[in-house]
Amino acid sequence: MLSHYRVNFVRASYLLAMQTSSTGSVSRRTQSTSSTQKTYDFIIVGAGIVGLATAYKLHLQFPDATLLVLEKEQRVAAHQTSKNSGVIHSGIYYKPGSYKARNCRDGRHQLVQFCQEHEVPMEVCGKVIVATKEEELDRLDKIYDRGIQNEIEGIKMIDVQELAAIEPHVAGVKAIHVPCAGIVDYVGMCERMMDAITRDGRGTIEFGARVHKIKESSDEVLVSAGNDQYKGRYLINCAGLYCDHVAKSAGIASPVKIVPFKGEYYELKPEAEYLVNHLIYPLPNPEFPFLGVHFTRMALGGIECGPNAVFVFKREGYNKFAFDLKESMESLTFPGFWKMASKHWRMGLDEYKRSFSKEAFVKGLQTLIPEVRSHHLKDSPAGVRAMALQPDGEILDDFYFEQADRQIHVLNAPSPAATACLSLGDELVRKCQTEFNL
């Protein structure tokens, strides 16, 4: 799910305190550090929520091990994580038995417990998935059945009267109430994991460290980042939007290509926030890997509306006309992109229409809440999702990993990766134990 996030004064103060802590374990790379002179047990590429959750779980499993997290930006959670709407997903949508289904449910429970213990803003507020017309009822039943198979606790099929009691401004003929869904401050969660990783001096986070070359030998992995080199016994790539680039720099010949899709949002003005109580979702289109425009209450306040989903010509291109020639050509010369586009071009045109027409965007929102008007909305920054495509044009729908002798590369971590992050961390710890004989 794509969105933006607000960085408030409290968060900035917390980061400043971490940067100036006496342990020296959080580095801004303004000068050479001792990090380049030692060999770490584990090097993790990427300080988004999956990378930090992996480092956190490795730290718990191997408390005496040394950890290094390399992050190209100057803060944690700078891209997909900080531009996430902050929903705690239930796991109702996902194919039973898939990585997504297993890790979302387990990860959700772990996430709630972590946030309670570490005082991260979070609320299990529930959501409704709404059928707005009679012809959608069969699809609603299938989602409900999938939720039962996935053992999503507390879900209930509700009628119009019950829906009105929960969300009085929603127009629907029937809905699924999902009480275990919620909202959370994912950036705050990342900051607490960073604190836990670095507190005892065993973990180090290097900011401003863009990885551009990985070389593996029989007993170590040599990582070039910026002008420095780092040594580690093992490496885990959690680089998000650039995970395929990092894998390629290690010589991994993966068929998977990351193609960026931007999600654009509006936000309800304060006087219109009464229209939404919790989380309101439409029925997802089974042919398209996005959940459709919806209404999302946020953990730190405010209500977002959206998103659309449009191909973007730059992986970190958050502005409407963002463009990078090299990255554009990389996507446009990939055969899988055109095969995917030929299949979904009509829907793609509709998404672009919502991108350039506020009236079209509002019309989509009115399907769920007819009272919404254009003057109720204000602009809200966008986010970009890393969508993994295969050469045949099929969208890789589940979590996906590739291994080398001393490396594990996370090459697809789509939604609900944020919700599932701690369970994904467990999964990667198990992979380390199995693949590296630890």
MARBA-247444 format. One record per residue (C-alpha): y, x, z. Coordinates in steps of 0.2 Angstrom, whole numbers, plus 5000, padded with zeros to 4 digits. Example, Ala and Ser with C-alpha at 12.3 -4.5 7.8 and 13.67 -1.06 7.14 Angstrom:
2
497850625039;499550685036;
***
This chain:
438
500050005000;501750074995;503350065004;504650165013;504950215031;506450245042;506750405051;507750375067;508650485080;507150485092;505950545079;507150675073;507450735091;505550745094;505350855078;506750965084;505850985101;504251035092;505051155081;505851255095;504351245107;503951405116;502151405109;502851445092;501451345084;502651245072;503451355059;504851325047;504351475037;506151545038;505351715041;503651795040;502551745054;500951815062;500051675053;499751785038;498951925048;497451825055;495951735049;495851555054;494251455057;494951305047;496451295035;496951115031;498151085016;499350935019;500150875034;500050685029;499050565040;497350615033;497650805034;498250785052;496850675057;495650795050;496450935060;496450835076;494650785074;494150965071;495151025086;494150895097;492450945089;492851135090;494051165104;493951355103;494251355084;495851405076;496751285064;498051315051;498951165042;499951215027;501251085022;502451105007;503851005015;504851035031;504050895041;502450795043;502050635034;503450665021;502650565006;501350435006;501150415025;503050405028;503250285013;501850165019;502249995026;501350025042;499949895041;498349915051;497149845038;495649745044;494349805031;494049625024;494249665006;493149815003;491349814996;490149815010;489349985013;490750075004;491650225012;493150105013;492249965022;491450085035;492850195039;494250055039;493349955053;492950105063;494650185060;495550035065;494750035082;495050215084;496850195078;497250055091;496550155105;497450315100;499150225099;498950145115;498450315124;499950405115;501250265116;501450255097;502350085092;500949965087;500549785087;498949685082;499949535076;498649465063;498949415045;498549265033;497749285016;498449135006;497749034992;499248944984;498248834972;496648744971;495848864957;496049004969;494848934982;493249014975;494049184976;494649144994;492849104999;492249264992;493449365002;492949275017;491149305014;491449485011;492449495028;490849415037;489749545029;490949685034;490949615052;492749585053;493049515070;493949345073;494249295055;494349105052;494648995037;496148885040;496848725032;498648685028;499048625046;498348775054;499248885042;500848795045;500648835064;500549015061;501749035046;502748875044;503748935029;502148975018;501548865004;499748865003;498248755001;497048855012;497049025020;496049155030;496749205046;496349385051;496949415069;496349595070;497649655057;499249735063;500749855061;501050035067;502250175066;501150295056;502450435056;502550425075;500650435075;500650595065;501950675076;500750635091;499350715082;500350865078;500750885096;498950875101;498451005088;499751135092;499951105111;498651235117;499151365103;497451345094;498251245080;499751305069;500751205056;501651305043;503051205034;503751245018;502051325012;501651254995;499851304990;499751374973;498151474973;496451474982;495151614980;493451604989;492351754993;490651765002;491451755020;493251685018;494451585008;496151665003;497551545001;499151584993;500651474998;502451524993;502551714995;501251725008;499351735009;498251655023;496451685027;495251555033;493351535035;493451365028;494651255019;494951065018;496150995005;497050835010;498550864998;498750674993;499850664978;499450844973;497650854979;496950874961;498251014958;497651104974;495851084969;496151154952;497051304960;495351334968;494351324952;493651154955;493351074938;493450894944;493450744931;494650654942;496550644938;497950584950;499050464941;500550404951;501050224953;502650174961;502850024973;504649954974;505149844989;506549734995;506849695013;507349525021;509149525028;509149485046;509749305044;508149275033;506849355045;506449195052;505449155037;504049275042;503149285058;501749415055;500949475039;500749365023;499649415009;499249324992;497449334985;497249504977;496849504958;495049574957;495549654940;496949764948;496849884962;498449824971;498649684984;500049594975;501849554982;501749515001;502749505016;502549635030;503349645047;503649825052;503249905069;505049975071;505849815065;506249735048;505249635036;504749705019;504449605003;503349674989;502749784981;502549784962;501549934955;502250034940;501750194932;503050324937;503450484927;503550594942;502250614957;503650604970;504850504959;505550374971;507050334961;506950204946;507250334933;506350484941;505650594927;504650764927;504150824909;502650924915;501950794926;502250654913;501350744900;499950784912;499650594914;500050544896;498850664889;497450614900;496250504890;495850394905;497650344907;497650264890;495950184892;496650104909;498250054901;497449964886;496449864899;497849814910;499449824898;499849634901;499849654919;500849814918;502149734908;502349604921;502549734935;503849824925;504749654923;504849644942;505449824942;507049784932;507249594936;507649544954;507449364948;505649394942;505349484959;505949344969;504949214958;503349314964;503849304982;504249114980;502449084976;502049124995;503749065003;504748944991;506248965002;506649144998;508149164988;508949324979;510349324992;509049345006;508549515000;509249695001;508649844992;507349955000;506750124995;505050144985;503450244988;502250314976;500350294977;499150424971;497950334960;496350424955;495750394937;494150444929;494050494910;493350324905;494950244912;494050174927;495050174943;494150264957;494050134970;493250224985;493550384995;492950534985;492650714989;492050874980;491351024989;491251214985;490351344996;491851355009;492951205003;493051025004;494250934993;494850754997;495150694979;495450504982;496050434999;496750264993;497250125005;496650095019;496650285021;498050275034;497150145044;495450235042;496250415045;495350455062;493650385055;493950495039;494250635051;492550615058;491850605041;492550765036;492050845052;490250795048;490450865031;491051025038;489551035049;488350985035;489051085021;489551245031;488051235043;489151235058;
***
